[in-house]
């Protein structure tokens, strides 16, 4: 599973025939749309949720859609014809105009307001807080941290990210800075399988009970001129007569990786780089992310860079579906390993997926998700777990521990 970045739909969706009102780009558009879903196991409730989801997808596609088509020809014959549709519109203020069953199909017609050009399209109104664990950031060159006593950067950087992410809507961050994922920093994250998955990220997520794992490597903390004298108030006068000192420029470069904790898929990666003036004495005990550190020119540039990284993390994760693990099954009931802390409430509906571990030709394992096409209704919510009910027994779906529930 390669994450769920963006809002990608196969063109097999059932689109309504209604049209959107023409309005200037960037404004809210009023849209009529329709969706249909097949009724399985005589579960009308699950079919209704799927039909509503397709109606919302249709509304989003009417306002902002990009079509990507790929055709492969071999010996003059069309062998592959792939069509993908991408939407970046956000649907809100949904009103159900009509709904009902017709034979084995359930149809829902809606009117909704659609905002084009959003960061990502939420198929359903997903208000849940996604859990992330931030691991330690190993240093590629630890000796570079000696000046200013910044050796705590490997744990201080993750702690700073955790504090910031916990103040971001839709995020619940856990400090796991005592854990590192990359024994060889120079090749991180190339310990990936051919399917671009990282097994250690899955192991970390399972042990910590989180949906995403954030990790990274600090690449550079070096001074350009480590022996340059410190800046003095009279440097400006010396510069006027042609006497200039070497700049005390210090670099800060780190790589950031976000992995899906259920599959190990790499859903986001980026390298961040900045530099600033470091005018502290060689033996000064400044420390990383301390008050004194952030008063320096270098520290201010680092803070700006870390804040940008947190903004990128939020944008990458908010476009992913909410997922949680099933910890127990009992008749028609399933127990989910998250609850009120993630924003779950009684009456919420969660799609149910089976998980299975498979192996590729190289012998590397990967996880596959299978949609049961049913939803479970949340009945009870505790701080750290929830109980939901299905319309049929879990044995008919062969649900097991470590299967998943999902909300888009």
Buried (B, 14 or more C-beta within 10 A) or exposed (E): BEBBBEBEBEEEBBBBEBEBEEEEEEEBBBBBBBBBBEBBBEBBBBBBBBBBBBBBBBBBBBBBBEEEEEEEEEEEEEEEEEEEBBBBBBBEEBEEEEBEEEEEBBBBBBBBBBBBEBEBBBBBEBBBBBBBBBBBBBBBEBEBBEBBBBBBBBBBBBBBBBBBBBEBEBBBBBBBBEBBBBEEBEEBBEBBBEBBBBBBBBBBBEEBBBBBBBBBBBBBBBBEEEEBEEBEEEEEEEEEEEEEBEBBBBBBBBBBBBBBBBBBBBBBBBEBEBBBBBBBEEEBEBBBBBEEBBEBBBBBBBBEBBEEBBEBBBEBBBBBBBBBBBBBBEEBBBBBBBBEBBBBEEEBBBBBBBBEEEEEEEEBBBBEBEEBBBBBBBEBBEEEBBBBEBBBEBEEBEBEEBBBBBBB
